[in-house]
Amino acid sequence: MSEPLPPLYLAPMAEFTSPPMRVLCEQYGAQRTYTEMVNAEGICRNSAKTLFLLETFPEERHVWAHLYGHDPARLAEAAQIVAAMGRFEGIDLNAGCPVPRITSQGAGSALLKDLPRLEAIVSAVVNAVKLPVSVKTRLGPNPQVPVWREVLQRMEAAGATSVTLHARYTSQGHAGTVHLDTLKAAVEATSLPIFGNGSVVDRATAEAMAATGVKAILIARAALETPAVFQFERGNAHALTEDHLALELRYREKAQAFSRLSPEEATVLTFRRHIFRYFKGLPGANSLRGNLMNLHTLDDIRHAIAAIPGA
Ligand SMILES: Cc1cc2nc3c(=O)[nH]c(=O)nc-3n(C[C@H](O)[C@H](O)[C@H](O)COP(=O)(O)O)c2cc1C
């Protein structure tokens, strides 16, 4: 008998979890999605590029805005602007991103080294909006500083409605052991719902994470290989690609005010950057990958993938 699984969500991924990706993942069973990481400062400054990251498609049902920043007051202001858009189910705050461009601003995983500030941020956002406010973070900066227990106490005190734990330390980046034992201890240490994340790629890894007692599981990288991972299936690469290209064109048409690229050019770049991964492992996929730079139009793409046998 397989374990009953908690809901599966699409994890936030900068430059990837835009409306096309989110719509596809919802179609394949993701019960919640998150926007790309959006800079609270850019929202407050009314930057068109930043606000574009908060675009949604009308068919999206369960999307949360995923914000980052360092200043509680600015995050609260940004959260109010986002809440007023009326299209997000909740607001998720980033306290786990290890990228230096983000941590050098005191944001992302830098907040794990300044827990009073993290608490002040969450508290300010909770007080500023009626939407539920969650936090996505890690176990601590490194295994010698496992601050997760204090984080959970502070998040509960600040009024967060749930915490997602990527069950790794910042020092691990996106690789190495996923600490399921610590995740289980975290679930048991708090009354807050804990969501788990880290290297879930199939039913077996989802069941292993579910056994910790988490209330939901977030999947990131495996969804880039196929949104059908939410059904633990491979999906049909040709159909996925057609659907994704059509959604991407629609999305890029909205970017015309500030983009130097035509919708078709931008869509082709997205294919080259990640949609091509849907063919990974199929016969002909390696030559597709080697040929990406020669694909300039949607017709080029259709022609190239027609040469790959159906999945
Ligand atoms: C390309 C990429 C972009 C990411 N961007 C974000 C982000 O903006 N915010 C965030 O909290 N995590 C981000 N992550 C981390 C993922 O949400 C997730 O925590 C991590 O990849 C582990 O999950 P996985 O093993 O299912 O990929 C990103 C990961 C990748 C690979």
The ligand as a MOL file (V3000), in Angstrom:
LIG
                    3D

  0  0  0     0  0            999 V3000
M  V30 BEGIN CTAB
M  V30 COUNTS 31 33 0 0 0
M  V30 BEGIN ATOM
M  V30 1 C 16.5470 27.7570 -10.8110 0
M  V30 2 C 16.0920 27.8050 -9.3810 0
M  V30 3 C 15.5520 28.9670 -8.8700 0
M  V30 4 C 15.1330 29.0270 -7.5420 0
M  V30 5 N 14.5810 30.1730 -7.0590 0
M  V30 6 C 14.0900 30.1950 -5.7970 0
M  V30 7 C 13.4350 31.3450 -5.2880 0
M  V30 8 O 13.2580 32.3340 -5.9810 0
M  V30 9 N 12.9680 31.3100 -4.0150 0
M  V30 10 C 13.1270 30.2060 -3.2130 0
M  V30 11 O 12.6670 30.2210 -2.0650 0
M  V30 12 N 13.7640 29.1120 -3.6590 0
M  V30 13 C 14.2230 29.0950 -4.9300 0
M  V30 14 N 14.8220 27.9580 -5.3980 0
M  V30 15 C 14.9000 26.7810 -4.5190 0
M  V30 16 C 13.7280 25.8560 -4.7410 0
M  V30 17 O 12.4830 26.4620 -4.4550 0
M  V30 18 C 13.8730 24.6040 -3.8720 0
M  V30 19 O 13.9030 25.0130 -2.5290 0
M  V30 20 C 15.1460 23.8210 -4.1730 0
M  V30 21 O 15.4010 23.7630 -5.5700 0
M  V30 22 C 15.0370 22.3870 -3.6270 0
M  V30 23 O 13.9010 21.7440 -4.1870 0
M  V30 24 P 14.0640 20.6470 -5.3790 0
M  V30 25 O 15.0620 19.6520 -4.8700 0
M  V30 26 O 12.6860 20.1060 -5.5700 0
M  V30 27 O 14.6020 21.3520 -6.5660 0
M  V30 28 C 15.2640 27.8980 -6.7100 0
M  V30 29 C 15.8030 26.7210 -7.2410 0
M  V30 30 C 16.2130 26.6560 -8.5560 0
M  V30 31 C 16.7880 25.3720 -9.0880 0
M  V30 END ATOM
M  V30 BEGIN BOND
M  V30 1 1 1 2
M  V30 2 1 2 3
M  V30 3 2 2 30
M  V30 4 2 3 4
M  V30 5 1 4 5
M  V30 6 1 4 28
M  V30 7 2 5 6
M  V30 8 1 6 7
M  V30 9 1 6 13
M  V30 10 2 7 8
M  V30 11 1 7 9
M  V30 12 1 9 10
M  V30 13 2 10 11
M  V30 14 1 10 12
M  V30 15 2 12 13
M  V30 16 1 13 14
M  V30 17 1 14 15
M  V30 18 1 14 28
M  V30 19 1 15 16
M  V30 20 1 16 17
M  V30 21 1 16 18
M  V30 22 1 18 19
M  V30 23 1 18 20
M  V30 24 1 20 21
M  V30 25 1 20 22
M  V30 26 1 22 23
M  V30 27 1 23 24
M  V30 28 2 24 25
M  V30 29 1 24 26
M  V30 30 1 24 27
M  V30 31 2 28 29
M  V30 32 1 29 30
M  V30 33 1 30 31
M  V30 END BOND
M  V30 END CTAB
M  END
